[in-house]
């Protein structure tokens, strides 16, 4: 699928995705609980939420005492993340496939990237 189609799909889905994120079974009962188990003890941590969607991980991680920076390729998803996390975190539009030159190296203790890597053709630059 082309990047333009992916962005268009998430722009169309953003509002309903945001409305369902708290209780959508795959997110709320499978992905999120299992991922969060890996991130126990994040109080005081700096976390990068790569492909943050509507900011649900940021909301949970912030409530656990972490400071979260998040980005997503969808401007509407970023707008939802900003609203959901009003007053905390920093969110911006960015493509996961491109370098994060605007952020300092080694500035995060953890990186969360839930349900997004499969959209990338080449993981090498993203992992670096």
C-alpha positions in Angstrom: 0.0 0.0 0.0 1.4 3.4 -0.9 2.2 5.9 1.9 -0.4 8.3 0.5 -3.1 5.7 0.9 -2.0 4.9 4.4 -2.1 8.6 5.4 -5.5 9.0 3.7 -6.9 6.0 5.5 -5.7 7.1 8.9 -7.0 10.6 8.3 -10.4 9.1 7.5 -10.2 6.7 10.5 -8.8 9.1 13.1 -12.1 10.2 14.7 -13.6 6.7 15.0 -10.2 5.2 16.0 -9.9 7.8 18.8 -13.4 7.0 20.0 -12.8 3.3 20.1 -9.2 3.3 21.4 -10.1 2.8 25.1 -12.2 -0.3 24.5 -11.3 -1.7 21.0 -10.5 -5.3 21.9 -7.2 -5.7 19.9 -5.8 -2.5 21.4 -7.4 -2.5 24.9 -7.2 -6.1 25.8 -4.3 -7.6 23.7 -1.7 -5.1 22.5 -1.7 -2.4 25.2 -1.7 -4.6 28.4 1.0 -6.8 27.0 3.2 -3.9 25.9 2.7 -2.0 29.1 3.9 -5.1 31.1 7.2 -4.6 29.3 7.4 -1.0 30.6 7.0 -1.4 34.3 8.7 1.2 36.4 8.7 4.1 33.9 8.3 6.8 36.5 10.8 9.6 35.6 11.5 8.1 32.2 11.6 9.9 28.9 9.6 7.9 26.4 9.2 8.3 22.6 5.8 7.1 21.3 6.6 6.5 17.7 3.4 6.3 15.5 1.4 7.5 18.6 -2.0 7.5 17.0 -4.5 9.2 19.2 -2.2 9.3 22.2 -3.6 6.5 24.3 -0.1 5.0 25.2 1.1 8.5 26.0 -1.9 9.0 28.3 -1.2 5.8 30.2 2.5 6.3 30.4 2.1 9.9 31.6 -0.2 8.6 34.3 2.6 6.2 35.3 5.0 9.2 35.7 6.8 9.2 32.4 7.4 12.2 30.1 6.2 11.3 26.6 7.1 12.7 23.2 4.9 11.3 20.4 4.6 11.5 16.6 2.4 10.1 13.9 2.1 10.4 10.2 -1.5 11.5 10.5 -2.2 15.1 11.4 -5.6 14.2 12.7 -4.1 11.5 15.0 -1.6 14.0 16.3 -4.5 16.4 17.0 -6.3 13.7 19.0 -3.1 12.9 20.9 -2.7 16.6 21.8 -6.3 16.8 23.0 -6.1 13.5 24.9 -2.9 14.6 26.6 -3.6 18.3 27.1 -1.0 19.9 29.2 1.4 17.0 29.0 3.7 15.6 26.4 4.9 16.9 23.1 3.3 15.7 19.8 4.1 16.4 16.2 3.5 15.0 12.7 6.4 12.9 11.3 6.8 9.9 9.1 8.2 6.8 11.0 10.3 6.0 7.9 12.3 9.2 8.1 15.1 10.1 10.6 14.2 12.0 13.7 16.9 14.7 13.2 14.9 17.2 15.3 15.5 15.1 18.4 18.8 14.6 20.2 20.4 11.2 20.1 20.0 9.1 23.3 17.3 11.5 24.6 14.8 8.7 25.5 14.9 5.8 27.9 12.3 3.8 26.1 10.6 3.8 22.7 7.0 2.5 22.1 5.9 1.7 18.6 2.6 -0.1 18.7 1.1 -1.6 15.6 3.0 0.5 13.0 6.3 -1.2 11.9 4.4 -3.4 9.4 3.8 -0.2 7.3 7.5 0.2 6.6 9.2 -1.3 3.6 12.6 -1.0 5.2 13.1 -1.1 9.0 16.9 -0.3 8.9 16.7 3.5 9.1 13.8 3.5 11.5 15.6 1.2 14.0 18.8 3.2 13.7 
